[in-house]
């Protein structure tokens, strides 16, 4: 049965004559049935894939993080190799540079927190006294006896849930062990992808039938270019968000302005939602430790940075890299967070962007033409990231 009916198909009475049920079906019902079972098969395959990824998250998540890091550092390695640096030295230099930058951010946050801790403690006591004054006034009318009762009830609840707390401590220790193991897997995967990413991709391509390899290889090339561009552009957008919110927090006198800026920078790797959540957290800190009007000013700054991202950075800068509608980005982040939490929200947009480019490349059909692979790679590289020389890792 053909998927779409033709006059020849309608002129064949033999099959319908032997099957009265088939003869009673209209061509539209036959087409709907053909589409229906194929869609169900595709959904079943996707469901099994999501289930396997969830079960193998300790392997999949470190590999995806390593893929993002490799996409970020690979252009630097390529540039150094073009300037006659040995490849292994170029890889070590780029990895050390990434470690230095990340370690510098951590040290900066720790130094800022330690230096601002005394002031933060004083402001915390003032805020606590203010809150007590508000609760002591109508309509709350809370007294010291009420606070003592709440504290006693809290201590009793802690004593009764000591077993749960102990199991929670064990769970935290287990989670810390998993984080260390995942970090080691990420480091090793990054190193091997930087060293022989091209070989890994060639091996992956050979898993497909020979006739499908040109399409798979070309789609992988296009997807890799999109991923590398997305990572670099997302770092730029996150830096603008973090710098904007951090400057507003600094000039309004909010304590820990630098840690707030770093938090916004890291959270902005989750598009749209991350900057909003971290910005609300900064506004709450301003409200508790500085006052109402500084919090209002900081809220206006957060909204201004968000509008800049939504109306300037996302359409003009991110749009060329992702090529996905902003509404699809929001639903992708929401769906990814629902299925896999923070990792799902982090990888949702790059996954959709890469899949979109790969499917478009395969559906376009240029890979069937002789010599079109190299021309297509060169054209994509010139349009997205000029003169990179990337290969899929």
C-alpha positions as CSV (number, residue, x, y, z in Angstrom):
1,X,0.0,0.0,0.0
2,X,1.3,3.4,-0.9
3,X,1.2,6.1,1.7
4,X,-0.5,8.6,-0.6
5,X,-3.2,7.2,-3.0
6,X,-2.9,7.6,-6.8
7,X,-5.3,7.0,-9.6
8,X,-3.6,3.7,-10.2
9,X,-4.2,2.7,-6.6
10,X,-7.9,3.5,-6.9
11,X,-8.1,1.4,-10.1
12,X,-7.0,-1.8,-8.4
13,X,-10.2,-3.7,-7.4
14,X,-8.6,-7.1,-6.8
15,X,-7.5,-6.5,-3.2
16,X,-10.7,-4.9,-2.2
17,X,-12.8,-7.6,-3.9
18,X,-11.3,-10.3,-1.7
19,X,-11.6,-8.2,1.5
20,X,-15.0,-6.5,2.0
21,X,-13.7,-4.6,5.0
22,X,-10.9,-3.1,2.9
23,X,-13.4,-2.2,0.2
24,X,-15.5,-0.2,2.6
25,X,-12.5,2.1,3.6
26,X,-12.1,5.4,1.9
27,X,-8.7,6.5,0.7
28,X,-8.5,9.2,3.5
29,X,-9.0,6.5,6.1
30,X,-6.3,4.3,4.6
31,X,-3.9,7.3,4.6
32,X,-4.8,8.1,8.2
33,X,-4.2,4.4,9.2
34,X,-0.9,4.3,7.4
35,X,0.2,7.5,9.2
36,X,-1.3,6.4,12.5
37,X,0.7,3.2,13.1
38,X,3.9,4.8,11.8
39,X,3.5,7.7,14.3
40,X,2.8,5.2,17.1
41,X,6.0,3.4,16.2
42,X,8.0,6.6,16.2
43,X,6.5,7.6,19.6
44,X,7.3,4.2,21.0
45,X,10.9,4.5,19.9
46,X,11.2,8.0,21.4
47,X,9.7,6.7,24.6
48,X,12.2,3.8,24.8
49,X,15.0,6.3,24.1
50,X,14.0,8.7,26.8
51,X,13.6,5.7,29.3
52,X,17.1,4.5,28.4
53,X,18.6,8.0,28.8
54,X,16.9,8.3,32.2
55,X,18.3,5.0,33.3
56,X,21.8,5.8,32.0
57,X,21.8,9.4,33.2
58,X,25.1,8.9,35.1
59,X,26.7,8.1,31.7
60,X,24.7,10.3,29.3
61,X,24.8,13.6,31.3
62,X,28.7,13.6,31.7
63,X,29.0,12.8,28.0
64,X,26.7,15.6,27.0
65,X,28.6,18.0,29.3
66,X,31.9,16.8,27.7
67,X,30.4,17.4,24.3
68,X,29.5,21.0,25.2
69,X,33.0,21.6,26.6
70,X,34.6,20.1,23.5
71,X,32.4,22.3,21.3
72,X,33.6,25.3,23.3
73,X,37.3,24.5,23.4
74,X,37.7,22.9,19.9
75,X,38.0,26.2,18.0
76,X,40.9,27.3,20.3
77,X,42.7,24.0,19.7
78,X,42.2,24.3,15.9
79,X,43.5,27.9,16.0
80,X,46.6,26.9,17.9
81,X,47.3,23.9,15.6
82,X,47.0,26.2,12.6
83,X,49.7,28.3,14.2
84,X,52.0,25.2,14.3
85,X,51.4,24.2,17.9
86,X,51.5,20.5,18.6
87,X,48.0,19.2,19.0
88,X,48.6,17.7,22.5
89,X,50.1,21.0,23.8
90,X,47.1,22.9,22.3
91,X,44.7,20.6,24.0
92,X,46.5,20.9,27.4
93,X,46.6,24.7,27.1
94,X,42.9,25.0,26.3
95,X,42.0,22.6,29.2
96,X,44.2,24.5,31.6
97,X,42.7,27.8,30.4
98,X,39.1,26.5,31.1
99,X,40.2,25.2,34.6
100,X,41.8,28.6,35.4
101,X,38.7,30.5,34.4
102,X,36.3,28.2,36.3
103,X,38.6,28.1,39.3
104,X,39.0,31.9,39.2
105,X,35.2,32.3,39.3
106,X,34.9,30.0,42.3
107,X,37.7,31.7,44.2
108,X,36.2,35.1,43.4
109,X,32.8,34.0,44.8
110,X,34.4,32.5,48.0
111,X,36.5,35.6,48.6
112,X,33.5,37.9,48.2
113,X,31.4,35.8,50.5
114,X,34.1,35.7,53.2
115,X,34.7,39.4,53.0
116,X,31.0,40.3,53.1
117,X,30.1,37.8,55.8
118,X,30.4,40.2,58.8
119,X,28.3,42.8,57.1
120,X,25.8,40.2,56.1
121,X,25.5,38.9,59.7
122,X,24.8,42.5,60.9
123,X,22.2,43.0,58.2
124,X,20.6,39.7,59.0
125,X,20.1,40.6,62.6
126,X,18.6,44.0,61.6
127,X,16.3,42.2,59.1
128,X,15.3,39.6,61.7
129,X,14.4,42.4,64.2
130,X,12.4,44.2,61.4
131,X,10.5,41.0,60.7
132,X,9.8,40.4,64.4
133,X,8.5,43.9,64.6
134,X,6.2,43.3,61.6
135,X,4.9,40.0,63.1
136,X,4.4,41.6,66.5
137,X,2.0,44.2,65.0
138,X,-1.6,43.5,63.9
139,X,-2.9,41.3,62.4
140,X,-0.2,38.8,63.5
141,X,0.3,39.9,67.1
142,X,3.0,37.3,67.8
143,X,4.8,37.4,71.2
144,X,8.1,36.0,72.6
145,X,6.1,33.1,74.0
146,X,4.9,32.3,70.5
147,X,8.5,32.3,69.2
148,X,9.6,30.0,72.0
149,X,6.7,27.6,71.2
150,X,7.7,27.5,67.6
151,X,11.3,26.8,68.4
152,X,10.4,23.9,70.8
153,X,8.1,22.4,68.2
154,X,10.9,22.6,65.7
155,X,13.4,20.9,68.0
156,X,10.8,18.2,68.8
157,X,10.3,17.6,65.1
158,X,14.0,17.3,64.6
159,X,14.3,14.7,67.3
160,X,11.4,12.7,66.0
161,X,12.8,12.7,62.5
162,X,16.4,11.8,63.4
163,X,16.2,8.6,61.4
164,X,15.1,10.5,58.3
165,X,17.9,13.0,58.9
166,X,20.4,10.2,59.1
167,X,19.2,8.6,55.9
168,X,19.3,12.1,54.3
169,X,22.9,12.5,55.3
170,X,23.7,9.1,53.8
171,X,21.9,10.2,50.6
172,X,23.9,13.4,50.5
173,X,27.1,11.4,50.8
174,X,26.0,9.1,48.0
175,X,25.1,12.1,45.8
176,X,28.5,13.6,46.5
177,X,30.2,10.4,45.4
178,X,28.1,10.3,42.2
179,X,29.1,13.9,41.5
180,X,32.8,13.1,41.9
181,X,32.4,10.1,39.6
182,X,30.4,12.1,37.0
183,X,33.1,14.8,37.1
184,X,35.9,12.3,36.4
185,X,33.9,10.8,33.6
186,X,33.3,14.2,32.1
187,X,37.0,15.1,32.3
188,X,38.1,11.9,30.6
189,X,35.4,12.1,28.0
190,X,36.4,15.7,27.2
191,X,40.0,14.8,26.8
192,X,39.3,11.9,24.5
193,X,36.8,13.9,22.4
194,X,39.4,16.7,22.1
195,X,42.1,14.2,21.1
196,X,40.2,12.0,18.7
197,X,36.7,13.4,18.2
198,X,37.0,12.9,14.4
199,X,37.8,9.2,14.9
200,X,34.8,8.7,17.3
201,X,32.5,10.3,14.7
202,X,33.9,8.1,11.9
203,X,33.3,5.0,14.0
204,X,29.7,6.2,14.7
205,X,29.0,6.8,11.0
206,X,30.2,3.3,10.1
207,X,27.4,1.9,12.3
208,X,24.9,3.0,9.7
209,X,24.3,1.3,6.3
210,X,26.6,2.4,3.5
211,X,23.8,4.2,1.6
212,X,22.9,6.2,4.7
213,X,26.4,7.2,5.7
214,X,26.6,10.4,3.5
215,X,23.4,11.7,5.0
216,X,24.5,10.9,8.5
217,X,27.9,12.4,8.1
218,X,26.6,15.6,6.5
219,X,23.9,15.9,9.2
220,X,26.5,15.4,11.9
221,X,28.7,18.1,10.4
222,X,25.8,20.6,10.3
223,X,24.8,19.6,13.9
224,X,28.3,20.1,15.2
225,X,28.6,23.6,13.7
226,X,25.2,24.5,15.3
227,X,26.3,23.1,18.7
228,X,29.6,25.0,18.7
229,X,27.9,28.2,17.7
230,X,25.2,27.8,20.3
231,X,27.7,27.2,23.1
232,X,29.7,30.4,22.3
233,X,26.6,32.5,21.8
234,X,25.0,31.2,25.0
235,X,28.2,32.2,27.0
236,X,27.9,35.7,25.5
237,X,24.2,36.0,26.5
238,X,24.9,34.6,30.0
239,X,27.8,37.0,30.5
240,X,25.5,40.0,29.5
241,X,22.8,38.8,31.9
242,X,25.3,38.3,34.8
243,X,27.1,41.6,34.2
244,X,23.8,43.5,33.9
245,X,22.2,42.2,37.1
246,X,25.5,42.3,39.0
247,X,26.1,46.0,38.1
248,X,22.5,46.9,39.2
249,X,23.0,45.0,42.5
250,X,26.3,46.7,43.1
251,X,25.0,50.3,42.5
252,X,22.0,49.6,44.7
253,X,24.1,48.5,47.6
254,X,23.0,44.9,47.6
255,X,25.5,42.6,49.5
256,X,27.3,39.9,47.6
257,X,26.9,41.6,44.2
258,X,29.7,39.5,42.6
259,X,28.3,36.1,43.7
260,X,24.8,37.2,42.5
261,X,26.4,38.1,39.1
262,X,28.1,34.7,38.9
263,X,24.8,32.9,39.9
264,X,22.9,34.7,37.2
265,X,25.7,33.9,34.7
266,X,25.5,30.2,35.5
267,X,21.7,30.1,35.6
268,X,21.4,31.8,32.3
269,X,22.7,28.7,30.5
270,X,19.1,27.6,30.9
271,X,17.6,30.0,28.4
272,X,14.8,32.3,29.4
273,X,13.9,30.6,32.7
274,X,17.4,30.6,34.4
275,X,17.9,34.4,34.3
276,X,14.4,35.0,35.7
277,X,14.7,32.6,38.6
278,X,18.2,33.8,39.6
279,X,17.1,37.4,39.2
280,X,14.1,36.8,41.6
281,X,16.6,35.3,44.1
282,X,18.7,38.5,43.9
283,X,15.6,40.7,44.5
284,X,14.7,38.7,47.6
285,X,18.2,39.2,49.0
286,X,17.9,42.9,48.3
287,X,14.5,43.0,50.0
288,X,15.8,41.2,53.1
289,X,19.1,43.0,53.6
290,X,18.8,46.4,51.9
291,X,15.2,47.5,51.8
292,X,12.1,47.9,49.8
293,X,13.1,50.6,47.3
294,X,16.6,49.1,46.4
295,X,14.7,45.8,45.8
296,X,12.3,47.6,43.5
297,X,15.3,49.2,41.6
298,X,17.0,45.8,41.3
299,X,13.7,44.2,40.1
300,X,13.5,46.9,37.4
301,X,17.1,46.1,36.5
302,X,16.4,42.4,36.3
303,X,13.3,43.0,34.1
304,X,15.4,45.3,31.9
305,X,18.1,42.7,31.4
306,X,15.4,40.1,30.7
307,X,13.8,42.3,28.1
308,X,17.2,42.9,26.5
309,X,17.8,39.2,26.3
310,X,14.3,38.5,24.9
311,X,14.0,41.3,22.4
312,X,17.7,41.8,21.3
313,X,20.0,39.0,22.2
314,X,17.7,36.0,21.6
315,X,16.3,37.1,18.2
316,X,19.5,38.7,16.8
317,X,22.3,36.8,18.3
318,X,20.8,33.5,19.5
319,X,18.4,33.2,16.6
320,X,21.1,32.7,14.1
321,X,22.6,29.9,16.1
322,X,19.5,28.0,17.3
323,X,17.0,28.8,14.6
324,X,14.2,27.7,16.9
325,X,11.1,29.8,17.7
326,X,11.2,31.4,21.2
327,X,7.9,29.7,22.1
328,X,9.5,26.3,21.2
329,X,12.5,27.2,23.4
330,X,10.2,27.9,26.4
331,X,8.3,24.6,25.9
332,X,11.5,22.7,25.4
333,X,13.0,24.0,28.6
334,X,9.7,23.2,30.5
335,X,9.5,19.7,29.0
336,X,13.2,19.0,29.6
337,X,13.0,20.1,33.2
338,X,9.9,17.9,33.7
339,X,11.6,14.8,32.3
340,X,15.1,15.2,33.6
341,X,15.2,18.1,36.1
342,X,18.1,20.6,35.7
343,X,20.1,18.5,33.2
344,X,16.9,18.3,31.0
345,X,16.4,22.0,31.1
346,X,20.1,22.6,30.3
347,X,20.3,20.3,27.3
348,X,16.8,20.9,25.9
349,X,17.5,23.8,23.7
350,X,20.9,22.6,22.2
351,X,19.3,19.2,21.6
352,X,16.3,20.7,19.7
353,X,18.6,23.0,17.8
354,X,21.0,20.2,16.7
355,X,18.1,17.8,15.8
356,X,16.4,20.5,13.8
357,X,19.5,21.3,11.7
358,X,20.2,17.6,11.2
359,X,16.7,16.7,10.1
360,X,16.6,19.7,7.8
361,X,19.9,18.7,6.2
362,X,18.7,15.1,5.6
363,X,15.3,16.2,4.3
364,X,16.9,18.7,2.0
365,X,18.5,15.9,0.0
366,X,21.7,17.7,-1.1
367,X,23.8,14.9,0.2
368,X,22.6,12.8,-2.7
369,X,24.4,15.0,-5.2
370,X,28.1,14.2,-6.0
371,X,30.5,16.6,-4.3
372,X,27.6,18.3,-2.4
373,X,29.0,17.2,1.0
374,X,32.1,19.4,0.9
375,X,30.2,22.3,-0.6
376,X,27.4,22.1,2.0
377,X,29.9,21.9,4.9
378,X,31.8,25.0,3.5
379,X,28.6,26.9,3.0
380,X,27.3,26.1,6.5
381,X,30.6,27.0,8.1
382,X,30.7,30.4,6.2
383,X,27.1,31.2,7.2
384,X,27.3,30.2,10.9
385,X,30.9,30.2,12.1
386,X,33.3,31.5,9.5
387,X,36.5,29.5,8.9
388,X,36.4,27.1,12.0
389,X,37.5,23.9,10.6
390,X,35.3,21.9,13.0
391,X,34.7,18.3,12.9
392,X,32.0,16.5,14.9
393,X,33.3,15.3,18.3
